[in-house]
């Protein structure tokens, strides 16, 4: 399936691409368009673009829209959604200590990558690591 988003990916778009690859579409094709562009390629699902079904809604990030629309109820994915929310949207309180660090790392990945596709590939490792760390934290808490 084709997925379209704006260029210059960051924490939310990198997270969404990781989520797409892991839980929604095993063989996605990502297309990047200029920020602000409203000309979307035909037969491509838009994400993290204002007005899209899979974008910010109700004060929550696009990652959360994916969780809702695809009925992904894994508590670890919901926690990642809260982390991205805190970094990517205006929040009244900061409760996820990983949010600022993940945002900074994703910004660095984008800046150190020659293009957005490479940034998504590199960012996937970060999200794999975050998921693994949260899973280990959860399992450790359950063993107590």
Secondary structure, DSSP 8 states (H G I E B T S, - for coil): -EEEEESS--HHHHHHHHHIIIII-TT-EEEEE-TT-----TTEEEBSSTTSTBS-BTTB-HHHHHHHHTT---HHHHHHHHHHHHHHS--SS---THHHHHHHHHHHHHHHSSSHHHHHHHHHHHHHHHHHHHHHHHHHHHH-
